[in-house]
Amino acid sequence: MLRYLTAGETHGPRLTAIIEGMPSGIKTDINAINSELAKRQSGYGRGGRMQIEKDAVQITSGVRNSVTLGSPITLEIQNKDWANWEQIMGIEKSNGERRVNCPRPGHADLTGMLKYDHDDIRNVLERASARETAARVAVGALCKQLLSQFNITLLNHVVRIGSVDMSSDYTSPDFADAVEQSPLRCADKQAEQKAIEYIDAAKAAGESCGGVVEVVARGVPAGLGSYVHYDRKLDANIAFSVMSIQAIKGVEFGMGFDVAKNRGSAVHDEIYYANNAYTRKTNKHEQRRRHYSACGNEAYSNAVYTA
Protein backbone atom coordinates (compact mmCIF):
# COMPACT_ATOMS: atom_id res chain seq x y z
CA MET A 1 0.00 0.00 0.00
CA LEU A 2 1.33 3.41 -0.98
CA ARG A 3 0.74 6.39 1.31
CA TYR A 4 2.22 9.83 1.77
CA LEU A 5 2.50 12.60 4.35
CA THR A 6 3.09 16.30 3.73
CA ALA A 7 4.47 18.93 6.10
CA GLY A 8 5.37 22.61 5.96
CA GLU A 9 3.84 26.06 6.17
CA THR A 10 3.06 28.40 3.28
CA HIS A 11 5.67 30.94 4.46
CA GLY A 12 7.98 28.43 6.11
CA PRO A 13 11.38 27.40 4.74
CA ARG A 14 10.11 24.45 2.68
CA LEU A 15 7.41 21.91 1.95
CA THR A 16 8.20 18.27 2.61
CA ALA A 17 6.51 15.06 1.51
CA ILE A 18 7.38 11.50 2.49
CA ILE A 19 6.13 8.63 0.32
CA GLU A 20 6.03 5.12 1.77
CA GLY A 21 5.38 1.97 -0.21
CA MET A 22 6.84 2.95 -3.57
CA PRO A 23 8.25 -0.22 -5.18
CA SER A 24 11.94 -0.49 -5.88
CA GLY A 25 13.32 -0.27 -9.38
CA ILE A 26 11.06 2.52 -10.66
CA LYS A 27 12.98 4.99 -12.83
CA THR A 28 12.44 8.57 -11.71
CA ASP A 29 12.60 11.77 -13.70
CA ILE A 30 12.97 14.96 -11.65
CA ASN A 31 12.36 17.09 -14.73
CA ALA A 32 8.96 15.45 -15.18
CA ILE A 33 8.08 16.29 -11.56
CA ASN A 34 9.19 19.89 -12.04
CA SER A 35 7.12 20.08 -15.22
CA GLU A 36 4.01 19.17 -13.23
CA LEU A 37 4.91 21.77 -10.59
CA ALA A 38 5.21 24.38 -13.35
CA LYS A 39 1.71 23.50 -14.58
CA ARG A 40 0.37 24.12 -11.08
CA GLN A 41 1.80 27.64 -11.17
CA SER A 42 0.55 28.46 -14.64
CA GLY A 43 -2.92 29.36 -15.82
CA TYR A 44 -5.06 32.45 -16.10
CA GLY A 45 -6.10 34.19 -12.89
CA ARG A 46 -3.26 32.93 -10.73
CA GLY A 47 -2.42 34.73 -7.50
CA GLY A 48 0.63 36.89 -6.82
CA ARG A 49 2.39 34.12 -4.90
CA MET A 50 2.90 32.29 -8.18
CA GLN A 51 5.07 35.18 -9.35
CA ILE A 52 7.41 34.65 -6.39
CA GLU A 53 7.86 30.89 -6.29
CA LYS A 54 9.55 28.89 -9.03
CA ASP A 55 8.99 25.45 -7.62
CA ALA A 56 11.58 22.73 -8.08
CA VAL A 57 11.75 19.44 -6.21
CA GLN A 58 14.69 17.90 -4.38
CA ILE A 59 14.69 14.17 -3.64
CA THR A 60 16.64 13.59 -0.44
CA SER A 61 15.99 9.89 0.24
CA GLY A 62 14.70 6.71 -1.31
CA VAL A 63 16.21 7.19 -4.77
CA ARG A 64 19.68 6.35 -6.04
CA ASN A 65 20.96 6.63 -9.59
CA SER A 66 17.46 7.82 -10.62
CA VAL A 67 15.90 4.55 -9.44
CA THR A 68 13.66 4.03 -6.40
CA LEU A 69 15.10 1.87 -3.62
CA GLY A 70 11.87 0.66 -2.02
CA SER A 71 12.55 2.75 1.10
CA PRO A 72 10.64 5.93 2.04
CA ILE A 73 11.12 8.75 -0.47
CA THR A 74 11.47 12.33 0.74
CA LEU A 75 10.58 15.23 -1.55
CA GLU A 76 11.38 18.85 -0.66
CA ILE A 77 10.28 22.10 -2.28
CA GLN A 78 11.94 25.30 -1.09
CA ASN A 79 9.82 28.39 -0.40
CA LYS A 80 11.62 31.37 -1.91
CA ASP A 81 9.36 33.73 0.03
CA TRP A 82 10.87 32.38 3.26
CA ALA A 83 13.53 35.09 3.08
CA ASN A 84 10.82 37.69 3.69
CA TRP A 85 9.21 35.76 6.55
CA GLU A 86 12.10 34.31 8.54
CA GLN A 87 11.73 36.82 11.38
CA ILE A 88 8.01 36.11 11.57
CA MET A 89 7.86 32.36 10.93
CA GLY A 90 11.12 31.29 12.57
CA ILE A 91 10.93 28.26 14.85
CA GLU A 92 12.82 29.86 17.73
CA LYS A 93 12.16 33.54 17.15
CA SER A 94 9.35 35.81 16.06
CA ASN A 95 8.94 39.56 16.08
CA GLY A 96 5.18 39.23 16.53
CA GLU A 97 4.35 40.96 13.25
CA ARG A 98 1.52 40.06 10.89
CA ARG A 99 -0.69 38.49 13.50
CA VAL A 100 -4.15 37.55 12.20
CA ASN A 101 -7.12 38.02 14.51
CA CYS A 102 -10.12 38.09 12.15
CA PRO A 103 -11.18 34.67 10.79
CA ARG A 104 -12.14 34.53 7.11
CA PRO A 105 -15.26 32.72 5.92
CA GLY A 106 -14.66 29.78 3.63
CA HIS A 107 -11.35 28.97 5.32
CA ALA A 108 -10.23 26.81 8.23
CA ASP A 109 -9.39 29.90 10.30
CA LEU A 110 -12.14 29.75 12.90
CA THR A 111 -12.38 25.99 13.35
CA GLY A 112 -8.60 25.61 13.47
CA MET A 113 -8.24 28.41 16.01
CA LEU A 114 -10.89 26.89 18.28
CA LYS A 115 -9.68 23.29 17.91
CA TYR A 116 -6.01 23.99 18.63
CA ASP A 117 -6.52 26.93 21.00
CA HIS A 118 -4.47 29.42 18.96
CA ASP A 119 -4.55 33.14 19.66
CA ASP A 120 -3.02 33.92 16.26
CA ILE A 121 -4.92 32.64 13.23
CA ARG A 122 -1.68 32.67 11.24
CA ASN A 123 -0.87 29.38 12.99
CA VAL A 124 -3.86 27.92 11.12
CA LEU A 125 -3.74 29.61 7.74
CA GLU A 126 -0.05 28.86 7.26
CA ARG A 127 -0.91 25.16 7.05
CA ALA A 128 -4.48 25.31 5.70
CA SER A 129 -3.18 26.93 2.54
CA ALA A 130 -3.30 26.11 -1.14
CA ARG A 131 0.50 26.20 -1.00
CA GLU A 132 0.32 22.74 0.58
CA THR A 133 -0.89 21.32 -2.72
CA ALA A 134 2.55 21.89 -4.26
CA ALA A 135 3.77 18.94 -2.20
CA ARG A 136 0.83 16.86 -3.40
CA VAL A 137 1.59 17.69 -7.02
CA ALA A 138 5.18 16.47 -6.53
CA VAL A 139 3.90 13.24 -4.98
CA GLY A 140 1.36 12.78 -7.76
CA ALA A 141 3.98 13.40 -10.43
CA LEU A 142 6.17 10.68 -8.98
CA CYS A 143 3.20 8.31 -8.76
CA LYS A 144 2.44 8.98 -12.44
CA GLN A 145 5.89 7.59 -13.21
CA LEU A 146 4.91 4.40 -11.40
CA LEU A 147 1.60 4.22 -13.29
CA SER A 148 3.39 4.68 -16.61
CA GLN A 149 5.07 1.31 -16.03
CA PHE A 150 1.61 -0.20 -16.49
CA ASN A 151 0.62 2.06 -19.42
CA ILE A 152 -1.84 3.97 -17.24
CA THR A 153 -2.14 7.64 -18.19
CA LEU A 154 -4.06 10.57 -16.75
CA LEU A 155 -5.68 13.44 -18.60
CA ASN A 156 -7.25 16.47 -16.92
CA HIS A 157 -8.99 19.60 -18.15
CA VAL A 158 -11.40 22.30 -17.05
CA VAL A 159 -15.06 21.82 -17.98
CA ARG A 160 -16.59 24.77 -16.15
CA ILE A 161 -15.65 28.14 -14.67
CA GLY A 162 -18.51 29.71 -12.74
CA SER A 163 -21.54 29.69 -15.05
CA VAL A 164 -19.46 29.06 -18.19
CA ASP A 165 -19.53 25.46 -19.45
CA MET A 166 -16.87 24.10 -21.79
CA SER A 167 -17.77 21.47 -24.37
CA SER A 168 -14.95 19.14 -25.38
CA ASP A 169 -14.22 15.60 -26.49
CA TYR A 170 -11.22 14.08 -24.73
CA THR A 171 -11.15 11.25 -27.31
CA SER A 172 -10.09 13.70 -30.01
CA PRO A 173 -6.47 13.14 -31.11
CA ASP A 174 -5.54 16.81 -30.69
CA PHE A 175 -7.39 17.27 -27.41
CA ALA A 176 -4.36 16.94 -25.10
CA ASP A 177 -2.31 19.46 -27.09
CA ALA A 178 -5.20 21.95 -27.06
CA VAL A 179 -5.49 21.63 -23.28
CA GLU A 180 -1.75 22.11 -22.73
CA GLN A 181 -1.75 25.28 -24.85
CA SER A 182 -4.73 26.79 -23.06
CA PRO A 183 -4.26 29.24 -20.14
CA LEU A 184 -7.31 27.63 -18.55
CA ARG A 185 -6.53 24.02 -19.57
CA CYS A 186 -9.66 24.11 -21.71
CA ALA A 187 -9.97 22.75 -25.27
CA ASP A 188 -13.07 24.84 -26.06
CA LYS A 189 -11.64 28.14 -27.29
CA GLN A 190 -14.92 30.02 -27.47
CA ALA A 191 -15.90 29.02 -23.94
CA GLU A 192 -12.37 29.75 -22.78
CA GLN A 193 -12.69 33.41 -23.75
CA LYS A 194 -16.03 33.66 -21.95
CA ALA A 195 -14.47 32.07 -18.87
CA ILE A 196 -11.60 34.57 -18.92
CA GLU A 197 -14.11 37.41 -19.03
CA TYR A 198 -16.00 35.79 -16.16
CA ILE A 199 -12.82 35.59 -14.07
CA ASP A 200 -11.92 39.21 -14.86
CA ALA A 201 -15.38 40.38 -13.80
CA ALA A 202 -15.19 38.45 -10.54
CA LYS A 203 -11.76 39.85 -9.71
CA ALA A 204 -12.86 43.38 -10.53
CA ALA A 205 -15.76 42.96 -8.10
CA GLY A 206 -13.46 41.61 -5.38
CA GLU A 207 -15.05 38.19 -5.72
CA SER A 208 -13.85 34.66 -6.31
CA CYS A 209 -15.42 31.98 -8.47
CA GLY A 210 -15.52 28.21 -8.66
CA GLY A 211 -15.05 25.65 -11.37
CA VAL A 212 -15.18 21.99 -12.34
CA VAL A 213 -12.21 19.86 -13.34
CA GLU A 214 -12.50 16.57 -15.20
CA VAL A 215 -9.91 13.83 -14.80
CA VAL A 216 -9.77 10.84 -17.14
CA ALA A 217 -7.67 7.75 -16.37
CA ARG A 218 -6.80 5.54 -19.32
CA GLY A 219 -5.50 1.99 -19.31
CA VAL A 220 -6.76 1.20 -15.80
CA PRO A 221 -7.17 -2.59 -15.39
CA ALA A 222 -10.37 -4.02 -13.95
CA GLY A 223 -10.15 -5.20 -10.37
CA LEU A 224 -8.34 -2.35 -8.64
CA GLY A 225 -9.80 -1.68 -5.20
CA SER A 226 -12.27 -4.06 -3.59
CA TYR A 227 -15.95 -4.25 -2.71
CA VAL A 228 -15.09 -6.47 0.29
CA HIS A 229 -14.00 -3.67 2.65
CA TYR A 230 -15.28 -0.10 2.69
CA ASP A 231 -11.79 1.38 3.00
CA ARG A 232 -10.50 -0.47 -0.06
CA LYS A 233 -13.11 0.74 -2.54
CA LEU A 234 -11.40 2.57 -5.38
CA ASP A 235 -14.06 5.25 -5.80
CA ALA A 236 -14.12 5.84 -2.04
CA ASN A 237 -10.36 6.34 -1.87
CA ILE A 238 -10.32 8.66 -4.88
CA ALA A 239 -13.19 10.70 -3.43
CA PHE A 240 -11.42 10.99 -0.07
CA SER A 241 -8.17 12.12 -1.67
CA VAL A 242 -9.84 14.73 -3.86
CA MET A 243 -12.15 16.06 -1.13
CA SER A 244 -9.12 16.65 1.09
CA ILE A 245 -7.82 19.28 -1.34
CA GLN A 246 -8.50 22.82 -0.19
CA ALA A 247 -11.68 24.33 -1.70
CA ILE A 248 -12.95 21.07 -3.25
CA LYS A 249 -16.63 20.73 -2.38
CA GLY A 250 -17.89 17.87 -4.49
CA VAL A 251 -16.75 14.72 -6.31
CA GLU A 252 -18.63 12.91 -9.08
CA PHE A 253 -18.03 9.60 -10.84
CA GLY A 254 -19.73 9.03 -14.16
CA MET A 255 -23.12 10.76 -14.11
CA GLY A 256 -22.49 11.63 -10.49
CA PHE A 257 -25.17 13.76 -8.87
CA ASP A 258 -27.32 13.50 -12.00
CA VAL A 259 -28.01 9.86 -11.14
CA ALA A 260 -30.56 11.11 -8.59
CA LYS A 261 -32.51 12.82 -11.38
CA ASN A 262 -32.98 9.69 -13.49
CA ARG A 263 -34.55 6.25 -13.32
CA GLY A 264 -32.40 3.16 -13.22
CA SER A 265 -32.84 2.33 -16.92
CA ALA A 266 -31.39 5.74 -17.82
CA VAL A 267 -28.40 5.22 -15.57
CA HIS A 268 -27.22 1.63 -15.83
CA ASP A 269 -25.55 -0.19 -18.72
CA GLU A 270 -27.00 -3.63 -19.45
CA ILE A 271 -24.43 -6.43 -19.38
CA TYR A 272 -24.15 -8.98 -22.21
CA TYR A 273 -22.07 -12.13 -22.54
CA ALA A 274 -20.78 -13.32 -25.90
CA ASN A 275 -17.63 -14.95 -27.25
CA ASN A 276 -16.39 -15.70 -23.73
CA ALA A 277 -16.44 -12.03 -22.76
CA TYR A 278 -18.70 -9.60 -20.95
CA THR A 279 -19.69 -6.54 -22.96
CA ARG A 280 -21.95 -3.49 -22.79
CA LYS A 281 -23.69 -1.79 -25.70
CA THR A 282 -24.02 1.54 -23.90
CA ASN A 283 -21.72 3.65 -21.75
CA LYS A 284 -24.12 5.69 -19.64
CA HIS A 285 -21.95 5.52 -16.53
CA GLU A 286 -19.35 7.54 -18.37
CA GLN A 287 -21.83 10.02 -19.82
CA ARG A 288 -20.40 12.83 -17.73
CA ARG A 289 -17.24 10.99 -16.73
CA ARG A 290 -15.48 12.24 -13.59
CA HIS A 291 -16.00 15.74 -12.33
CA TYR A 292 -14.22 17.33 -9.39
CA SER A 293 -15.95 20.51 -8.21
CA ALA A 294 -14.26 23.44 -6.50
CA CYS A 295 -15.59 26.62 -5.03
CA GLY A 296 -14.52 29.30 -2.59
CA ASN A 297 -11.61 31.68 -2.23
CA GLU A 298 -9.05 29.24 -3.60
CA ALA A 299 -11.15 28.12 -6.57
CA TYR A 300 -8.84 29.66 -9.16
CA SER A 301 -6.02 27.30 -8.30
CA ASN A 302 -8.19 24.22 -7.86
CA ALA A 303 -10.09 24.95 -11.09
CA VAL A 304 -7.00 24.84 -13.27
CA TYR A 305 -5.01 21.90 -12.02
CA THR A 306 -5.25 18.50 -10.40
CA ALA A 307 -2.79 16.58 -8.19
N, C-alpha and C positions, 0 to 999 in steps of 0.2 A: 504494500500500500504506500502510495506517495503522498506526502503531506508537506506543508511549508508553514513557516512563521515569519512575520515581518516585524521590524522594530525601527524606531526613529521618529523624530519630530520634524515638522515641516520647516522649522528654522534651526534645527539642530545641525551637528556636523555632517551627518550622513544618514542614509537609509540602509538597513540591513535586512537581508532575507536568508533564511536557512532552509534548504530543501533536504528532506530525508526520504529515502526509498528509491532514489534514482538508480537504475541498474548500472552496472559497470560496463565499460566498453562503448559508451555512446559518444560519438564524435561531437565536439562542441565548437561553435563558431561565435566568438564574441562580437564580430561585426554584425551578425544577424540579430543578436540581442540589441545592440545599439541602434540598429535600423528600426526595430520595433519601438524603442524608447523615443526615437526621433518622430515617429508617427504620432505618438501620444502628445507631443508638444506642438504638432502642426495643426492646421485646420482653422477655418474662419471663426472669429469670435473668441479666440483664446485670451486668457487673462495676462496681465503684465508679468506675472511670475515666469511665464514661459520665455520671456525675453531675457531673463537673468540666467536661468539654468540651461546648460547644454549637457544633458544627461549622458553619462557613459558608465558602463558597468565594470567592476573589478571582481574577478573570481579569486577568492583567497583560500579556498579549501575544496577538496573533493574532486579536483581535476588536475591531471598531469599530462603534459604533452598533448593537450587539446582533447583528452579522452577522460570520461568520467571514471572514478575509481570504485564506485559503489558506496563510498562513505558520504556523510553529510556534506552538502555543497553550500558554501557561503558566498552570497552576492552582495556587493556594496556599491552604493551610488552616492557620490559626494554632493553635498549641498553648497553651491558656490555662494549663496546668500548668507552662509554661516559667518562670513567675515564681518557682516554688518550687524550680527546678532550675538556675537560671542559674549559681550558684556551682559546681555540680557538673558541668554539661554544657557550660560555656562553651568556646569554641574556643581561647582564649588563656589561660584560667585555670581552675583546679580546686582545690578544697580537699581532694581525696582522699577525701571521704566516700562512703558507700554503695558501696564496692567489693564485687564479687561474686566469690567464690572457689569456690563449690560448684556444679558444673553440674547442671542439672535434667534428668531423663529426659523424653523426648518433646519436647525443644526442640533448637534448634541450638547450644546453649551449648558442648558439648564439641567438636563438629566445627569450629565456628567459631573457638574458642580455639586449637585445634591448627593449623588451616589458616593463620590469619593471625598466629599467634605472639603472642596477647594474654596479658597477665598479669592482666587484669581482665575478667571475663566480661560486665560491663556493656557493653563495646564491641561485643559480639555481640548481646545481648538487646535493646539499644536499637533495632537495625535489624530483627532477626528477631522482630518484634512484630506482633500483630494490629492495632496502631495504623496500620501501613502500609496496611492495606486501605481506610482512609478516602480515601486518594489514588486508589485504584482505583475506588472507588464514584463519585467525582467524574468520573473519566475515563469510566466506563461511562454515567453519567447524560448526559454530553455526547454520547456515541456514540448513545444512544437517540434523541436529537433528530435525529441524522442518519438513523437508521433510520426514523423516523416519516415522513420525506419519501417513503419508499417503502411506506408503510402496513405496516411490519413492527413488531409489538409483542411484548413479552416479559411473561410471567407466571410468577411463582415462588411456591412455597409449601412448607411442611414436611410431609413424609410419614412421618417417623419420628423419635422421640426415644428413644434407648436401645432398650428392648424394646417400646415402645409404637408400634404402627402406626396411621396415620391413613388412613381411607378417604374419598375425595373424588372428585368428577367435575368437572374443570376446564372442561367444556363447558357446565355449568349457568350460566344467565344471571346468577345472584346469587353465583356463586362468588368473583369478584374482590372484591366488597364484603365478603363474609364473611372472606376472608383479611386484608384491610386492617384490619378491626375486631378481629382476633384478636391477643392478646399473643404468640402463638407462630406467627403467620402460618399458621394451620391452619383449614380450613373444617369439620372434624369436631369439633363441640363436646364430645361425650362423650369422645373420645380426647384432646382438648386438656386436659381436667381431669385425666385419668390421667397425661398427660405432665408437667403442672405438679407433681403429687404425686411423680412419678419424679425430677424435677429437685430438688425440696425434699429428698427423701430422700438424694440424692447429695451435695448441699451439706452437709447435716447430718452426713454421714459423712466430710466432708473429701475427697470424690471429685469427679471430673468425669464427664461422659457425652457420648456422641456422638449424631449424628443424620443424617438424609438429607434433602436438599433437592431438589425437582423444579423444573426450569426448562422452560417451554414457549415456543417461538418460533412466532408465527403470521404468515402472509403472506410466508414466505420463498420466493423464487423458486427453481425448479430450476436447477442449473448453477453455484451458488456453489462455490468450491473447485475442485480438479482431481485426477483420478486419475493424471495424467501424472507429477507430481513428488511425492515423499513429503512435502515441506515445504509443499505447497499443498493438502493434503487438509483439508477443512473439519472433519471429526470430529477429526483429529489436532491441529489448531490449537486447537479448543475444549478438548480434553482437556489439552493442554499448559497453556493459560491457567488452567484450573480447578485442575489439580494443583499449580500454583505458589502457590496460596493457602495460607497457614499452616493446618495441621491437616487439610487435605483428604487423604484416603488412598485414594480410589477414584472412578472416573468410569464411568458406564454410559450407553450409547445404546440406546434401545429396550429389548429384553429383557436387554441387558447380560450380566452374568455367568451369568444363567440359560440363555443359549444353550448353554452347555457341558453342561447337564443334559438337553437335548432332541435329538431327531433332526431332520434337515433339514426334513422335511415339516411339523414343528410350529413351525418358526422362520420359514421363508420364505413370502412372499406371491406366488402365481402371477400372472404377467403376461398380460393379455388385450389384444387389439387389435380395436377396433370403432369404426365411425363416425369414422375418421381420428384416433383417439386411443388411447393406451395407458391401461388401467385395471387395477385390482386389486379383487377381491371380498372380500378379507380385509385386515386391518391388524395382523398379528401383530408386525411390527417395532416398532409403537408400543404393544404390550400393556402394557409398564411405562413407556414413554416414557423421559425422561432423568432419571437420578438422580445426584446428586453427594453422595458420602458424606464425612462428617467424623468424626473422633474425636480424642481427646487433650485436653490441658488448655485448649485454646481452642475446644472444640467448641460451647460455648454461642453464641458469636458467629457461627461459621460455620454453625450449624444454623438460624439465624433470618434470614439474609439472603444475597443473592448480589450480586456486582459486575457 
